[in-house]
Amino acid sequence: MTALCIILVAIVLLLCGYVFYGSYLAKQWGIDPSKKTPAETMSDGVDYVPAKPAVLMGHHFSSIAGAGPINGPIQAAVFGWVPVFLWCVIGGIFFGGLQDFGSLFASIRNGGQSVGEIIKKSMGKTSKRLFIIFALLVLILVIASFVNVVAGTFFTADSLLGVVKNPSNNQTTAMISVLFIALAVLYGFVTNRLGVKTLPATIGGICAIILIVALGLNVGLAASRTTWIVIIGLYIAIASLIPVWIMLQPRDYLSSFLLYAMMIIALLGIFVSAFSGSANFEIPAFTGFQNKSGTLFPTLFITVACGACSGFHSLIASGTSSKQLDNERNAKPIGYGSMLIESALGVISLIAVGMVYSKYTSGGFGSPSAAFGAGIATMFGKEGSGVYNTISALLTLAVSVFALTSLDSATRLSRFMFSELFLKDDEPTWKDAKSPIRKILANPLVGTSFMVIVGCVLGGLKLGAIWALFGSANQLLAGIALLAVAAWLGEVGKNNKMFVIPMCFMLLATLTQLVITVIKQFSVISNGNFGTGDPAWGHYFQLVFAFAMAILALFLVAEGVKTFVRQMKKGK
């Protein structure tokens, strides 16, 4: 019954947060349904494409979710369920939701421009360039982390690419994911070029999902980890360059149904286990302020990541979602509501690992995603049973699909921001660049290729090494995004006081973690204590990366403080 009480309390609190605090934010900032959005005024058929609320909700939710709200809370569960539960709920309502909603609102009021452009208007050109460099470093880690996760759910050791019968979970996941990509392209064509309405197309899409899942449970794809990393790299490069209606919108919309189904199955499992006793919630309420993962502060607030607050969300909100929003009234459910659903998913992940906690802490699972699938499956049947195997495979598939969705969006965002870095104010696109060198560097192919290659190379590292750095960088980006939106709101004379505590807390926690990382990696390198199969260059990378991120963040914080002081002197 503990698990059931946890999820019911979480749902009630998150709903209250949406109804009361979300509405308060919308009123304070002046959400206006009569204003035309950039998707309408700047429609270009490629990036600026008005999307129906359900479709955009699917894109936004699938993109921000990824593997974050599953991996993060599960890894943080070593501190006990109470700290993780509180941070998912409080963080989602007052930190993550504030950042996501604020970033989306600021972007739609600035022509669908990125957080970097918004920073330029309130903090200057130098701050904009520093932010873009910072964001690109974070996006490299996003690509590396999720490439690692997806390849981990696909690969079969030492196997060439081929079709196999009686597939393993990984081979099933790989086959269904590949078929899902083809289905998304077909869905985009029939809805955007043949004019098929959303409802019948959705029904057809869901039926097609059921068919490809049935096929994947019987026939799988087998390949090595390296092969899958190369294939994933090629896929995300292509997906980031083609118009959003071909891949991004339909894939994210259809994948959202998998996520909703996953959450419904999980909730059903929690109810079933509560009354049947088929699984027991094993996580202690609190295990202490320190363990092998580190100290509660700042480790918990870095590790949970997307389940409570994520800087990556601000890039999605201002990079792709703001260019597709058809009406400002939908900014609250998409920007704020999606974050709260993700917080609920974080709590569900916490409950899932609680059902297999002993096995998880003893190293019984290869990844948090595997522990998640096993935890939910345990609620329905014993390990090894048909029901257990089917549910475990489907949930592993869902995690993989969302990681791929985040990869699509992250790579597209990388393309935007890489070009922005080299273009001047009077050069709207790379074709308008007056310098031949800048024209080459701003070319979408160059930026996409660079980000994908670097991200995939780093994706070959151990997930633990990438995730620790990703968490710090991602949460630090959240602090800077909160700072950016607060500065812009102050510049236009709107209430920004609700940003003070979240902004300061996220900056303090993440800068502390980066300092800890620098000290730890310096010690490892100095003593030569590299782990077995752990490349030395990975430690050097972590040291340099963490140090660079901290310095960039400090410069941006200093510029933000100057901006706030100037605004206060002017009475804004």
C-alpha positions as CSV (number, residue, x, y, z in Angstrom):
1,M,0.0,0.0,0.0
2,T,3.0,2.3,0.4
3,A,3.5,2.5,-3.3
4,L,-0.2,3.3,-3.9
5,C,-0.2,6.1,-1.3
6,I,3.0,7.6,-2.8
7,I,1.6,7.9,-6.3
8,L,-1.9,9.1,-5.2
9,V,-0.4,11.9,-3.1
10,A,1.9,12.8,-5.9
11,I,-0.9,13.1,-8.5
12,V,-3.1,15.2,-6.1
13,L,-0.2,17.6,-5.4
14,L,0.8,17.9,-9.0
15,L,-2.8,18.6,-10.1
16,C,-3.1,21.3,-7.5
17,G,0.2,22.8,-8.7
18,Y,-1.1,22.9,-12.3
19,V,-4.5,24.4,-11.4
20,F,-3.3,27.0,-8.9
21,Y,0.3,27.9,-9.5
22,G,0.2,27.3,-13.2
23,S,-2.8,29.7,-13.5
24,Y,-1.1,32.2,-11.3
25,L,2.0,32.3,-13.6
26,A,-0.2,32.6,-16.7
27,K,-2.0,35.6,-15.1
28,Q,1.2,37.3,-13.9
29,W,2.8,37.1,-17.3
30,G,-0.3,38.0,-19.3
31,I,-1.0,35.0,-21.5
32,D,-3.2,36.3,-24.4
33,P,-5.1,33.9,-26.6
34,S,-5.8,36.8,-29.1
35,K,-2.1,37.3,-29.9
36,K,-0.8,35.5,-33.0
37,T,2.1,33.1,-32.4
38,P,5.3,32.8,-34.4
39,A,4.0,29.6,-35.9
40,E,1.3,31.6,-37.6
41,T,3.1,34.8,-38.5
42,M,6.4,33.1,-39.6
43,S,5.2,29.8,-41.0
44,D,7.8,28.4,-43.4
45,G,6.8,24.7,-43.7
46,V,10.1,23.5,-42.3
47,D,10.6,24.7,-38.7
48,Y,7.7,27.2,-38.1
49,V,4.7,24.9,-38.6
50,P,1.5,25.4,-36.6
51,A,0.6,22.1,-34.8
52,K,-2.7,21.0,-33.2
53,P,-2.4,21.0,-29.4
54,A,-2.5,17.2,-29.1
55,V,0.3,16.9,-31.7
56,L,2.5,19.5,-30.1
57,M,1.8,18.1,-26.7
58,G,3.1,14.7,-28.0
59,H,6.2,16.3,-29.5
60,H,7.0,18.4,-26.4
61,F,6.3,15.8,-23.8
62,S,8.2,13.0,-25.7
63,S,11.2,15.3,-26.4
64,I,11.6,16.5,-22.8
65,A,11.0,13.1,-21.2
66,G,13.5,10.9,-22.9
67,A,15.2,8.6,-20.5
68,G,15.7,11.3,-17.9
69,P,12.7,10.9,-15.6
70,I,13.4,7.1,-15.5
71,N,17.2,7.0,-15.1
72,G,17.5,10.0,-12.7
73,P,15.0,9.0,-9.9
74,I,16.1,5.4,-10.0
75,Q,19.8,6.3,-9.5
76,A,18.8,8.8,-6.7
77,A,16.7,6.2,-4.9
78,V,19.8,5.2,-2.9
79,F,19.0,8.2,-0.6
80,G,15.6,6.8,0.1
81,W,12.2,7.4,-1.4
82,V,11.2,10.4,0.6
83,P,13.9,12.8,-0.7
84,V,13.3,11.7,-4.3
85,F,9.5,12.0,-3.9
86,L,9.7,15.5,-2.4
87,W,12.1,16.8,-5.0
88,C,10.1,15.4,-8.0
89,V,6.9,17.1,-6.7
90,I,8.3,20.3,-5.3
91,G,10.9,20.6,-8.0
92,G,8.3,20.0,-10.8
93,I,5.8,22.5,-9.5
94,F,8.1,25.4,-8.5
95,F,11.3,24.8,-10.4
96,G,11.0,22.7,-13.6
97,G,7.4,23.9,-14.5
98,L,8.4,27.5,-13.9
99,Q,11.4,27.2,-16.2
100,D,9.6,25.3,-19.0
101,F,6.6,27.5,-19.0
102,G,8.7,30.7,-18.8
103,S,11.0,29.6,-21.6
104,L,8.1,28.8,-23.9
105,F,6.3,32.1,-23.1
106,A,9.5,34.2,-23.6
107,S,10.2,32.5,-26.9
108,I,6.8,33.0,-28.4
109,R,6.9,36.6,-27.4
110,N,10.2,36.9,-29.2
111,G,9.5,35.4,-32.6
112,G,10.1,31.8,-31.6
113,Q,13.8,32.6,-30.9
114,S,16.0,30.6,-28.6
115,V,17.0,31.4,-25.1
116,G,20.3,32.7,-26.5
117,E,18.5,35.4,-28.5
118,I,16.3,36.3,-25.5
119,I,19.5,36.7,-23.4
120,K,20.9,39.1,-26.0
121,K,17.9,41.4,-25.7
122,S,18.3,41.8,-21.9
123,M,22.0,40.9,-21.2
124,G,23.8,41.7,-24.4
125,K,25.6,40.0,-27.3
126,T,28.5,38.6,-25.3
127,S,26.1,36.9,-22.9
128,K,24.3,35.4,-25.9
129,R,27.4,33.9,-27.4
130,L,28.5,32.5,-24.0
131,F,25.1,31.0,-23.5
132,I,25.1,29.3,-27.0
133,I,28.5,27.8,-26.3
134,F,27.3,26.6,-22.9
135,A,24.1,25.2,-24.4
136,L,26.0,23.4,-27.2
137,L,28.2,21.7,-24.6
138,V,25.1,20.5,-22.8
139,L,23.6,19.3,-26.0
140,I,26.8,17.2,-26.7
141,L,26.2,15.5,-23.4
142,V,22.5,15.0,-24.2
143,I,23.4,13.3,-27.4
144,A,26.1,11.2,-25.8
145,S,23.8,10.2,-22.9
146,F,20.9,9.2,-25.0
147,V,23.0,7.5,-27.7
148,N,24.4,5.4,-24.9
149,V,20.9,4.6,-23.5
150,V,19.5,3.7,-27.0
151,A,22.5,1.6,-28.0
152,G,22.3,-0.2,-24.7
153,T,18.7,-1.2,-25.3
154,F,19.4,-2.3,-28.9
155,F,22.7,-4.2,-28.9
156,T,23.5,-7.9,-29.0
157,A,27.1,-8.6,-28.1
158,D,29.5,-9.3,-31.1
159,S,26.7,-9.6,-33.6
160,L,26.5,-8.3,-37.2
161,L,23.3,-6.5,-38.3
162,G,20.7,-9.1,-39.1
163,V,17.1,-10.3,-38.6
164,V,16.6,-13.0,-36.0
165,K,13.7,-15.2,-34.8
166,N,12.8,-15.7,-31.1
167,P,14.4,-12.4,-30.3
168,S,15.7,-11.2,-26.9
169,N,14.3,-8.0,-25.4
170,N,17.0,-5.9,-27.0
171,Q,16.5,-7.4,-30.4
172,T,12.7,-6.9,-30.1
173,T,13.2,-3.2,-29.0
174,A,15.5,-2.6,-32.0
175,M,13.1,-4.0,-34.6
176,I,10.1,-2.1,-33.2
177,S,12.0,1.1,-33.0
178,V,13.2,0.9,-36.6
179,L,9.6,0.1,-37.8
180,F,8.3,2.9,-35.7
181,I,10.5,5.4,-37.6
182,A,9.1,4.2,-40.9
183,L,5.5,4.5,-39.5
184,A,6.2,8.1,-38.4
185,V,7.2,9.1,-41.9
186,L,4.1,7.4,-43.3
187,Y,1.9,9.2,-40.7
188,G,3.5,12.5,-41.6
189,F,2.8,12.0,-45.3
190,V,-0.9,11.0,-44.9
191,T,-1.7,13.8,-42.5
192,N,0.3,16.6,-44.1
193,R,0.1,15.8,-47.8
194,L,-3.0,13.6,-48.2
195,G,-5.0,15.7,-45.8
196,V,-6.2,12.8,-43.6
197,K,-7.8,14.2,-40.4
198,T,-6.1,13.8,-37.0
199,L,-8.6,11.4,-35.4
200,P,-8.8,8.7,-38.2
201,A,-5.0,9.1,-38.7
202,T,-4.4,8.6,-35.0
203,I,-6.6,5.5,-34.9
204,G,-4.8,4.1,-37.8
205,G,-1.4,5.0,-36.3
206,I,-2.3,3.2,-33.0
207,C,-3.4,0.1,-34.8
208,A,-0.1,0.2,-36.8
209,I,1.8,0.5,-33.5
210,I,0.1,-2.6,-32.2
211,L,1.0,-4.5,-35.4
212,I,4.7,-3.6,-35.3
213,V,4.9,-4.5,-31.6
214,A,3.4,-7.9,-32.4
215,L,5.9,-8.3,-35.2
216,G,8.8,-7.2,-33.0
217,L,8.0,-9.7,-30.3
218,N,8.5,-12.5,-32.9
219,V,11.2,-11.1,-35.2
220,G,14.1,-8.9,-34.0
221,L,17.2,-7.0,-35.2
222,A,20.7,-8.0,-34.0
223,A,23.8,-5.9,-34.1
224,S,26.8,-4.9,-32.0
225,R,26.8,-1.8,-29.8
226,T,29.2,0.0,-32.1
227,T,27.1,-0.8,-35.1
228,W,24.0,0.6,-33.4
229,I,25.9,3.8,-32.4
230,V,26.8,4.4,-36.0
231,I,23.2,3.7,-37.2
232,I,21.7,6.0,-34.5
233,G,24.2,8.8,-35.5
234,L,23.2,8.6,-39.1
235,Y,19.5,8.6,-38.2
236,I,19.5,11.6,-35.9
237,A,21.6,13.6,-38.4
238,I,19.0,13.0,-41.2
239,A,16.1,13.5,-38.8
240,S,17.4,16.9,-37.7
241,L,17.8,18.3,-41.3
242,I,14.4,17.3,-42.8
243,P,11.2,19.4,-42.3
244,V,9.5,18.8,-39.0
245,W,6.3,17.5,-40.6
246,I,8.1,14.5,-42.1
247,M,9.6,13.1,-38.9
248,L,9.7,15.3,-35.8
249,Q,6.0,16.0,-35.4
250,P,4.5,12.6,-36.4
251,R,7.2,10.6,-34.6
252,D,6.9,12.5,-31.3
253,Y,3.1,12.5,-31.5
254,L,2.8,8.7,-32.0
255,S,5.5,8.0,-29.5
256,S,3.6,10.0,-26.9
257,F,0.9,7.2,-27.0
258,L,3.6,4.7,-26.0
259,L,4.5,6.9,-23.1
260,Y,0.9,7.4,-22.0
261,A,0.4,3.6,-22.3
262,M,3.5,3.0,-20.3
263,M,2.3,5.2,-17.5
264,I,-1.2,3.6,-17.5
265,I,0.4,0.1,-17.3
266,A,2.6,1.3,-14.5
267,L,-0.4,2.8,-12.6
268,L,-2.4,-0.3,-13.1
269,G,0.5,-2.4,-11.8
270,I,0.7,-0.2,-8.7
271,F,-3.0,-0.8,-8.0
272,V,-2.7,-4.5,-8.7
273,S,0.3,-5.0,-6.4
274,A,-1.3,-3.0,-3.7
275,F,-4.2,-5.3,-3.3
276,S,-2.7,-8.6,-4.5
277,G,0.6,-8.4,-2.8
278,S,2.4,-9.5,-6.0
279,A,5.3,-7.1,-5.3
280,N,6.6,-5.3,-2.3
281,F,8.0,-1.8,-2.1
282,E,11.5,-2.2,-0.6
283,I,13.1,1.3,-0.6
284,P,13.7,2.7,2.9
285,A,12.2,6.2,3.5
286,F,15.6,7.7,4.1
287,T,19.1,6.2,4.1
288,G,21.1,9.1,5.3
289,F,22.8,12.3,4.0
290,Q,25.7,10.5,2.5
291,N,26.4,7.2,0.6
292,K,28.7,6.0,-2.1
293,S,27.0,8.3,-4.6
294,G,27.9,11.4,-2.6
295,T,26.1,13.8,-0.2
296,L,22.4,14.5,-0.4
297,F,23.2,18.1,-1.4
298,P,24.0,18.5,-4.2
299,T,24.0,14.9,-5.5
300,L,20.2,14.3,-5.2
301,F,19.3,17.6,-7.0
302,I,21.7,16.8,-9.9
303,T,20.9,13.1,-10.3
304,V,17.1,13.3,-10.4
305,A,17.4,15.7,-13.3
306,C,14.5,15.7,-15.7
307,G,12.1,14.3,-13.1
308,A,12.1,17.7,-11.3
309,C,14.0,20.3,-13.4
310,S,16.0,20.1,-16.6
311,G,17.8,22.8,-18.5
312,F,17.3,20.8,-21.7
313,H,13.6,21.5,-21.5
314,S,14.2,25.2,-22.0
315,L,16.0,24.5,-25.2
316,I,13.1,22.3,-26.5
317,A,10.5,25.0,-25.4
318,S,12.3,27.8,-27.1
319,G,13.8,25.8,-29.9
320,T,11.1,23.6,-31.5
321,S,7.8,23.9,-29.4
322,S,7.6,27.7,-29.6
323,K,7.8,27.5,-33.4
324,Q,4.8,25.1,-33.5
325,L,2.5,26.6,-30.9
326,D,-0.8,27.6,-32.6
327,N,-2.2,29.7,-29.7
328,E,-0.9,31.2,-26.4
329,R,-3.7,29.5,-24.4
330,N,-1.9,26.2,-25.1
331,A,1.3,27.4,-23.6
332,K,0.3,26.4,-20.0
333,P,-0.7,22.8,-20.7
334,I,2.2,22.2,-23.0
335,G,4.9,24.2,-21.2
336,Y,3.8,23.7,-17.6
337,G,1.6,20.6,-17.8
338,S,4.1,18.5,-19.6
339,M,6.7,19.1,-16.8
340,L,4.3,18.0,-14.1
341,I,3.4,14.8,-16.1
342,E,7.1,14.1,-16.3
343,S,7.4,14.6,-12.5
344,A,4.7,12.0,-12.1
345,L,6.7,9.7,-14.3
346,G,9.7,10.3,-12.1
347,V,7.6,9.2,-9.1
348,I,6.4,6.1,-11.0
349,S,10.1,5.3,-11.8
350,L,10.9,5.5,-8.1
351,I,8.1,3.1,-7.3
352,A,9.2,0.7,-10.1
353,V,12.8,0.4,-8.7
354,G,11.3,0.0,-5.3
355,M,9.7,-3.3,-6.3
356,V,13.2,-4.7,-7.3
357,Y,15.3,-2.6,-5.0
358,S,17.4,-5.4,-3.5
359,K,18.3,-6.8,-6.9
360,Y,19.0,-3.3,-8.2
361,T,21.4,-2.3,-5.4
362,S,23.2,-5.7,-5.8
363,G,23.9,-4.9,-9.5
364,G,21.3,-7.2,-10.9
365,F,20.4,-5.0,-13.8
366,G,22.5,-3.6,-16.6
367,S,20.9,-0.2,-16.5
368,P,18.2,1.8,-14.7
369,S,15.9,1.4,-17.7
370,A,16.1,-2.4,-17.3
371,A,15.3,-2.0,-13.6
372,F,12.3,0.2,-14.5
373,G,10.9,-2.4,-16.9
374,A,11.5,-5.3,-14.5
375,G,10.0,-3.4,-11.5
376,I,6.7,-2.7,-13.4
377,A,6.6,-6.2,-14.9
378,T,7.1,-7.7,-11.4
379,M,3.8,-6.2,-10.3
380,F,2.0,-8.3,-12.9
381,G,3.8,-11.7,-12.7
382,K,6.8,-13.6,-11.6
383,E,10.1,-13.2,-13.4
384,G,10.4,-15.4,-16.4
385,S,6.6,-15.7,-17.0
386,G,5.0,-14.7,-20.3
387,V,3.3,-11.7,-18.9
388,Y,6.5,-10.5,-17.2
389,N,8.6,-10.9,-20.3
390,T,6.1,-9.1,-22.5
391,I,5.6,-6.1,-20.2
392,S,9.3,-5.8,-19.6
393,A,10.0,-5.8,-23.3
394,L,7.3,-3.2,-24.0
395,L,8.6,-0.9,-21.2
396,T,12.2,-1.2,-22.4
397,L,10.9,-0.2,-25.9
398,A,9.1,2.8,-24.5
399,V,12.3,4.1,-22.8
400,S,14.2,3.6,-26.0
401,V,11.6,5.4,-28.1
402,F,11.7,8.4,-25.8
403,A,15.5,8.5,-25.8
404,L,15.4,8.5,-29.6
405,T,12.8,11.3,-29.6
406,S,15.0,13.5,-27.3
407,L,17.9,12.7,-29.7
408,D,15.9,14.0,-32.7
409,S,15.1,17.2,-31.0
410,A,18.5,17.7,-29.4
411,T,20.3,17.3,-32.7
412,R,17.9,19.8,-34.4
413,L,18.5,22.3,-31.6
414,S,22.2,21.8,-32.1
415,R,21.8,22.7,-35.7
416,F,20.0,25.9,-34.9
417,M,22.4,27.0,-32.2
418,F,25.6,26.0,-34.0
419,S,24.6,28.3,-36.9
420,E,23.5,31.1,-34.5
421,L,27.0,31.1,-33.0
422,F,28.6,32.2,-36.3
423,L,25.9,34.5,-37.8
424,K,25.7,38.2,-37.2
425,D,22.5,40.2,-36.6
426,D,22.0,41.1,-40.2
427,E,22.5,37.5,-41.4
428,P,19.2,35.5,-40.9
429,T,20.5,32.3,-42.3
430,W,23.8,30.7,-43.2
431,K,23.2,31.6,-46.9
432,D,23.3,35.3,-45.9
433,A,26.7,35.1,-44.2
434,K,29.1,37.6,-45.8
435,S,32.3,35.8,-44.7
436,P,33.0,32.5,-46.7
437,I,34.4,30.9,-43.5
438,R,31.3,31.8,-41.4
439,K,29.1,30.6,-44.3
440,I,30.8,27.2,-44.1
441,L,30.7,27.0,-40.3
442,A,27.0,28.1,-40.2
443,N,26.0,25.5,-42.8
444,P,23.5,23.1,-41.2
445,L,25.5,20.1,-42.5
446,V,28.6,21.2,-40.7
447,G,27.0,21.9,-37.3
448,T,25.0,18.7,-37.5
449,S,27.9,16.6,-38.4
450,F,30.2,18.0,-35.7
451,M,27.6,17.6,-32.9
452,V,26.6,14.0,-34.0
453,I,30.2,12.8,-34.4
454,V,31.4,14.2,-31.0
455,G,28.2,13.0,-29.3
456,C,28.4,9.5,-30.7
457,V,32.1,9.2,-29.8
458,L,31.3,10.2,-26.2
459,G,28.3,7.8,-26.3
460,G,30.8,5.0,-26.2
461,L,31.8,5.8,-22.6
462,K,30.2,4.2,-19.6
463,L,26.7,5.7,-18.9
464,G,27.7,6.5,-15.3
465,A,30.5,8.7,-16.4
466,I,28.4,10.6,-18.9
467,W,25.3,10.9,-16.7
468,A,27.1,12.4,-13.8
469,L,28.4,15.2,-16.0
470,F,25.2,15.5,-17.9
471,G,23.3,16.0,-14.7
472,S,25.5,18.8,-13.5
473,A,25.6,20.6,-16.9
474,N,21.9,20.1,-17.5
475,Q,20.9,21.4,-14.1
476,L,23.3,24.3,-14.4
477,L,21.6,25.2,-17.8
478,A,18.3,25.2,-15.9
479,G,19.7,27.8,-13.5
480,I,20.9,29.9,-16.4
481,A,17.6,29.5,-18.3
482,L,15.7,30.7,-15.1
483,L,18.1,33.7,-15.0
484,A,17.6,34.4,-18.7
485,V,13.8,34.4,-18.5
486,A,13.8,36.4,-15.2
487,A,16.0,39.0,-16.8
488,W,13.8,39.3,-19.9
489,L,10.6,39.5,-17.8
490,G,12.3,42.3,-15.8
491,E,13.2,44.1,-19.0
492,V,9.6,44.1,-20.2
493,G,8.2,45.1,-16.8
494,K,6.6,41.8,-15.8
495,N,6.7,40.0,-12.4
496,N,9.8,37.9,-12.1
497,K,10.2,37.5,-8.3
498,M,9.1,33.9,-8.4
499,F,12.4,33.1,-10.2
500,V,14.7,34.2,-7.4
501,I,14.8,31.1,-5.1
502,P,14.7,28.4,-7.9
503,M,17.4,30.3,-9.9
504,C,19.8,30.7,-6.9
505,F,19.2,27.2,-5.7
506,M,19.9,25.5,-9.0
507,L,23.0,27.7,-9.6
508,L,24.4,26.9,-6.1
509,A,23.7,23.1,-6.3
510,T,25.2,22.7,-9.8
511,L,28.3,24.8,-9.4
512,T,29.0,22.9,-6.1
513,Q,28.7,19.6,-8.0
514,L,31.0,20.8,-10.8
515,V,33.6,21.8,-8.3
516,I,33.3,18.4,-6.7
517,T,33.7,16.8,-10.1
518,V,36.8,18.8,-10.9
519,I,38.5,17.9,-7.6
520,K,37.5,14.2,-8.0
521,Q,38.8,13.9,-11.6
522,F,42.0,15.7,-10.8
523,S,42.6,13.3,-8.0
524,V,41.9,10.3,-10.3
525,I,44.2,11.6,-13.0
526,S,47.0,12.5,-10.5
527,N,46.9,9.0,-9.0
528,G,46.3,7.1,-12.2
529,N,43.4,5.3,-10.6
530,F,41.5,4.5,-13.8
531,G,38.9,1.8,-13.6
532,T,39.0,-1.4,-15.5
533,G,37.9,-0.8,-19.1
534,D,37.6,2.9,-18.3
535,P,39.6,5.0,-20.8
536,A,41.9,7.6,-19.4
537,W,40.8,10.2,-21.9
538,G,37.3,10.0,-20.4
539,H,38.6,11.3,-17.1
540,Y,40.5,14.1,-18.8
541,F,37.4,15.0,-20.7
542,Q,35.3,15.1,-17.5
543,L,37.9,17.4,-15.9
544,V,38.2,19.9,-18.7
545,F,34.4,19.8,-19.5
546,A,33.4,20.4,-15.8
547,F,35.9,23.2,-15.5
548,A,34.8,24.9,-18.7
549,M,31.2,24.7,-17.8
550,A,31.8,26.3,-14.4
551,I,33.8,29.2,-15.8
552,L,31.2,29.9,-18.5
553,A,28.4,29.8,-16.0
554,L,30.1,32.2,-13.6
555,F,30.5,34.7,-16.5
556,L,26.8,34.4,-17.3
557,V,25.8,34.8,-13.7
558,A,28.0,37.9,-13.4
559,E,26.3,39.4,-16.5
560,G,22.9,38.4,-15.0
561,V,23.6,40.2,-11.8
562,K,24.6,43.3,-13.7
563,T,21.4,43.2,-15.6
564,F,19.3,42.8,-12.4
565,V,21.1,45.7,-10.8
566,R,20.5,47.9,-13.8
567,Q,16.8,47.0,-13.9
568,M,16.4,47.7,-10.2
569,K,18.0,51.1,-10.6
570,K,15.4,51.8,-13.4
571,G,12.6,50.6,-11.1
572,K,11.8,47.5,-13.3
